[in-house]
């Protein structure tokens, strides 16, 4: 008996591109993971500074090289006027509506619940519970890019 006889063989094609909603969902989940890491680092008193690669050109030689630079991660939580911690979820610079009637933040009684809440939000995003809210925010971002290109085109004509 051959080794392949024990395996289930199928005709399958790997998808070349993920659907846009899955790409957006993955982007938000990745950013929430960064917030979890930032919250864990602040809880232990250490710092969290992820790095990204950047290509720079040396002035003297004109050679291009890739360097690793720290990436700035802004925290999505803040202390409200009533002394409670509030957590928002962002898609780019826009805040995602988490509930009905403009509810954009999760209120926590103290910072000890922060990591657990961020993990809950991450699992909700991965499950697709915030897809409509992400689509709405992404749609406004697309409109802003379109408006900018129209304004630039009008300026180029004038």
Short mmCIF file of the C-alpha atoms (twelve columns), coordinates in Angstrom:
data_MODEL
# 
_entry.id   MODEL 
# 
loop_
_atom_site.group_PDB 
_atom_site.id 
_atom_site.type_symbol 
_atom_site.label_atom_id 
_atom_site.label_alt_id 
_atom_site.label_comp_id 
_atom_site.label_asym_id 
_atom_site.label_seq_id 
_atom_site.Cartn_x 
_atom_site.Cartn_y 
_atom_site.Cartn_z 
_atom_site.pdbx_PDB_model_num 
ATOM 1   C CA . UNK A 1   0.000   0.000  0.000   1 
ATOM 2   C CA . UNK A 2   1.337   3.446  -0.890  1 
ATOM 3   C CA . UNK A 3   1.589   6.322  1.536   1 
ATOM 4   C CA . UNK A 4   -0.779  8.468  -0.563  1 
ATOM 5   C CA . UNK A 5   -3.555  5.900  -0.304  1 
ATOM 6   C CA . UNK A 6   -3.992  6.822  3.387   1 
ATOM 7   C CA . UNK A 7   -4.494  10.534 2.608   1 
ATOM 8   C CA . UNK A 8   -7.629  12.271 1.404   1 
ATOM 9   C CA . UNK A 9   -6.733  13.909 -1.914  1 
ATOM 10  C CA . UNK A 10  -8.837  16.804 -3.248  1 
ATOM 11  C CA . UNK A 11  -8.645  19.353 -6.025  1 
ATOM 12  C CA . UNK A 12  -8.213  22.703 -4.268  1 
ATOM 13  C CA . UNK A 13  -7.122  26.160 -5.303  1 
ATOM 14  C CA . UNK A 14  -5.570  28.594 -2.864  1 
ATOM 15  C CA . UNK A 15  -7.359  31.957 -2.840  1 
ATOM 16  C CA . UNK A 16  -5.188  34.729 -4.213  1 
ATOM 17  C CA . UNK A 17  -6.816  37.518 -2.240  1 
ATOM 18  C CA . UNK A 18  -8.868  37.750 0.933   1 
ATOM 19  C CA . UNK A 19  -12.254 39.467 0.796   1 
ATOM 20  C CA . UNK A 20  -12.085 43.139 1.870   1 
ATOM 21  C CA . UNK A 21  -14.060 42.579 5.072   1 
ATOM 22  C CA . UNK A 22  -11.644 39.842 6.164   1 
ATOM 23  C CA . UNK A 23  -8.695  42.148 5.461   1 
ATOM 24  C CA . UNK A 24  -10.298 44.896 7.569   1 
ATOM 25  C CA . UNK A 25  -11.142 42.434 10.337  1 
ATOM 26  C CA . UNK A 26  -7.529  41.206 10.414  1 
ATOM 27  C CA . UNK A 27  -6.247  44.793 10.508  1 
ATOM 28  C CA . UNK A 28  -8.415  45.668 13.521  1 
ATOM 29  C CA . UNK A 29  -7.543  42.395 15.293  1 
ATOM 30  C CA . UNK A 30  -3.837  43.093 14.800  1 
ATOM 31  C CA . UNK A 31  -4.200  46.592 16.262  1 
ATOM 32  C CA . UNK A 32  -6.129  45.228 19.254  1 
ATOM 33  C CA . UNK A 33  -3.331  42.695 19.797  1 
ATOM 34  C CA . UNK A 34  -0.878  45.637 19.903  1 
ATOM 35  C CA . UNK A 35  -3.090  47.310 22.508  1 
ATOM 36  C CA . UNK A 36  -3.082  44.112 24.579  1 
ATOM 37  C CA . UNK A 37  0.718   44.018 24.447  1 
ATOM 38  C CA . UNK A 38  0.880   47.713 25.391  1 
ATOM 39  C CA . UNK A 39  -1.494  47.178 28.336  1 
ATOM 40  C CA . UNK A 40  0.501   44.151 29.537  1 
ATOM 41  C CA . UNK A 41  3.736   46.150 29.324  1 
ATOM 42  C CA . UNK A 42  2.275   49.059 31.281  1 
ATOM 43  C CA . UNK A 43  0.893   46.690 33.925  1 
ATOM 44  C CA . UNK A 44  4.333   45.169 34.476  1 
ATOM 45  C CA . UNK A 45  6.108   48.520 34.349  1 
ATOM 46  C CA . UNK A 46  8.030   47.799 31.168  1 
ATOM 47  C CA . UNK A 47  7.787   49.411 27.757  1 
ATOM 48  C CA . UNK A 48  6.358   48.043 24.531  1 
ATOM 49  C CA . UNK A 49  7.897   49.352 21.337  1 
ATOM 50  C CA . UNK A 50  7.311   47.256 18.225  1 
ATOM 51  C CA . UNK A 51  9.582   47.957 15.298  1 
ATOM 52  C CA . UNK A 52  8.953   48.370 11.612  1 
ATOM 53  C CA . UNK A 53  11.316  48.432 8.667   1 
ATOM 54  C CA . UNK A 54  11.966  51.726 6.923   1 
ATOM 55  C CA . UNK A 55  14.057  52.480 3.860   1 
ATOM 56  C CA . UNK A 56  16.279  55.552 4.121   1 
ATOM 57  C CA . UNK A 57  18.783  57.140 1.784   1 
ATOM 58  C CA . UNK A 58  22.134  58.140 3.221   1 
ATOM 59  C CA . UNK A 59  22.919  61.765 2.433   1 
ATOM 60  C CA . UNK A 60  26.664  61.328 2.018   1 
ATOM 61  C CA . UNK A 61  26.705  58.255 -0.227  1 
ATOM 62  C CA . UNK A 62  23.211  58.237 -1.712  1 
ATOM 63  C CA . UNK A 63  22.833  54.548 -0.888  1 
ATOM 64  C CA . UNK A 64  19.464  53.216 0.236   1 
ATOM 65  C CA . UNK A 65  19.345  50.955 3.231   1 
ATOM 66  C CA . UNK A 66  16.646  49.397 5.366   1 
ATOM 67  C CA . UNK A 67  16.662  50.161 9.070   1 
ATOM 68  C CA . UNK A 68  14.449  49.096 11.927  1 
ATOM 69  C CA . UNK A 69  12.670  51.975 13.672  1 
ATOM 70  C CA . UNK A 70  10.290  51.908 16.634  1 
ATOM 71  C CA . UNK A 71  6.624   52.105 15.737  1 
ATOM 72  C CA . UNK A 72  4.469   54.541 17.691  1 
ATOM 73  C CA . UNK A 73  1.490   52.857 19.333  1 
ATOM 74  C CA . UNK A 74  -1.060  55.173 20.923  1 
ATOM 75  C CA . UNK A 75  -3.160  53.715 23.700  1 
ATOM 76  C CA . UNK A 76  -6.871  53.423 23.014  1 
ATOM 77  C CA . UNK A 77  -7.942  53.733 26.650  1 
ATOM 78  C CA . UNK A 78  -8.297  56.768 28.860  1 
ATOM 79  C CA . UNK A 79  -9.607  57.730 32.276  1 
ATOM 80  C CA . UNK A 80  -13.002 59.421 32.030  1 
ATOM 81  C CA . UNK A 81  -14.263 62.294 34.193  1 
ATOM 82  C CA . UNK A 82  -15.945 59.855 36.585  1 
ATOM 83  C CA . UNK A 83  -12.611 58.101 37.228  1 
ATOM 84  C CA . UNK A 84  -13.439 54.967 35.257  1 
ATOM 85  C CA . UNK A 85  -11.317 53.602 32.434  1 
ATOM 86  C CA . UNK A 86  -12.844 53.738 28.938  1 
ATOM 87  C CA . UNK A 87  -11.624 51.719 25.951  1 
ATOM 88  C CA . UNK A 88  -12.317 52.596 22.332  1 
ATOM 89  C CA . UNK A 89  -11.622 50.590 19.180  1 
ATOM 90  C CA . UNK A 90  -10.174 52.392 16.185  1 
ATOM 91  C CA . UNK A 91  -9.915  51.725 12.480  1 
ATOM 92  C CA . UNK A 92  -7.122  54.036 11.444  1 
ATOM 93  C CA . UNK A 93  -7.910  57.396 13.015  1 
ATOM 94  C CA . UNK A 94  -11.667 56.743 13.239  1 
ATOM 95  C CA . UNK A 95  -13.420 55.349 16.303  1 
ATOM 96  C CA . UNK A 96  -15.637 52.323 15.651  1 
ATOM 97  C CA . UNK A 97  -19.174 52.411 17.059  1 
ATOM 98  C CA . UNK A 98  -19.514 49.431 19.377  1 
ATOM 99  C CA . UNK A 99  -23.226 49.656 20.074  1 
ATOM 100 C CA . UNK A 100 -26.345 51.551 19.193  1 
ATOM 101 C CA . UNK A 101 -26.875 55.287 19.525  1 
ATOM 102 C CA . UNK A 102 -23.239 56.352 19.257  1 
ATOM 103 C CA . UNK A 103 -21.798 54.096 21.942  1 
ATOM 104 C CA . UNK A 104 -18.100 54.172 21.105  1 
ATOM 105 C CA . UNK A 105 -16.382 53.032 24.308  1 
ATOM 106 C CA . UNK A 106 -16.406 50.269 26.887  1 
ATOM 107 C CA . UNK A 107 -16.404 51.518 30.483  1 
ATOM 108 C CA . UNK A 108 -14.336 49.594 33.031  1 
ATOM 109 C CA . UNK A 109 -14.359 50.033 36.778  1 
ATOM 110 C CA . UNK A 110 -10.546 49.842 36.953  1 
ATOM 111 C CA . UNK A 111 -7.490  49.213 34.804  1 
ATOM 112 C CA . UNK A 112 -7.190  45.604 35.998  1 
ATOM 113 C CA . UNK A 113 -9.978  44.612 33.582  1 
ATOM 114 C CA . UNK A 114 -8.264  46.238 30.615  1 
ATOM 115 C CA . UNK A 115 -6.442  43.234 29.130  1 
ATOM 116 C CA . UNK A 116 -9.443  40.945 29.559  1 
ATOM 117 C CA . UNK A 117 -11.717 43.499 27.855  1 
ATOM 118 C CA . UNK A 118 -9.282  43.962 24.954  1 
ATOM 119 C CA . UNK A 119 -9.128  40.190 24.478  1 
ATOM 120 C CA . UNK A 120 -12.939 40.062 24.440  1 
ATOM 121 C CA . UNK A 121 -13.019 42.839 21.840  1 
ATOM 122 C CA . UNK A 122 -10.423 40.993 19.748  1 
ATOM 123 C CA . UNK A 123 -12.455 37.783 19.795  1 
ATOM 124 C CA . UNK A 124 -15.585 39.772 18.821  1 
ATOM 125 C CA . UNK A 125 -13.751 41.294 15.861  1 
ATOM 126 C CA . UNK A 126 -12.397 37.917 14.763  1 
ATOM 127 C CA . UNK A 127 -15.906 36.427 15.015  1 
ATOM 128 C CA . UNK A 128 -17.221 39.154 12.708  1 
ATOM 129 C CA . UNK A 129 -19.481 40.866 15.254  1 
ATOM 130 C CA . UNK A 130 -18.180 44.338 14.340  1 
ATOM 131 C CA . UNK A 131 -18.102 43.888 10.555  1 
ATOM 132 C CA . UNK A 132 -20.895 46.391 9.855   1 
ATOM 133 C CA . UNK A 133 -19.298 49.027 12.092  1 
ATOM 134 C CA . UNK A 134 -15.887 48.460 10.491  1 
ATOM 135 C CA . UNK A 135 -17.452 48.707 7.025   1 
ATOM 136 C CA . UNK A 136 -19.142 51.979 7.977   1 
ATOM 137 C CA . UNK A 137 -15.893 53.518 9.215   1 
ATOM 138 C CA . UNK A 138 -13.926 52.189 6.240   1 
ATOM 139 C CA . UNK A 139 -16.567 53.624 3.906   1 
ATOM 140 C CA . UNK A 140 -16.139 57.117 5.352   1 
ATOM 141 C CA . UNK A 141 -12.378 56.768 4.981   1 
ATOM 142 C CA . UNK A 142 -12.828 55.827 1.311   1 
ATOM 143 C CA . UNK A 143 -15.048 58.873 0.786   1 
ATOM 144 C CA . UNK A 144 -12.414 61.125 2.328   1 
ATOM 145 C CA . UNK A 145 -9.795  59.751 -0.051  1 
ATOM 146 C CA . UNK A 146 -12.154 60.250 -2.983  1 
ATOM 147 C CA . UNK A 147 -12.902 63.843 -1.922  1 
ATOM 148 C CA . UNK A 148 -9.191  64.555 -1.670  1 
ATOM 149 C CA . UNK A 149 -8.522  63.216 -5.151  1 
ATOM 150 C CA . UNK A 150 -11.355 65.316 -6.586  1 
ATOM 151 C CA . UNK A 151 -9.997  68.424 -4.870  1 
ATOM 152 C CA . UNK A 152 -6.495  67.665 -6.181  1 
ATOM 153 C CA . UNK A 153 -7.870  67.128 -9.696  1 
ATOM 154 C CA . UNK A 154 -9.721  70.452 -9.568  1 
ATOM 155 C CA . UNK A 155 -6.571  72.223 -8.356  1 
ATOM 156 C CA . UNK A 156 -4.564  70.631 -11.179 1 
ATOM 157 C CA . UNK A 157 -7.062  71.920 -13.759 1 
ATOM 158 C CA . UNK A 158 -7.079  75.459 -12.351 1 
# 
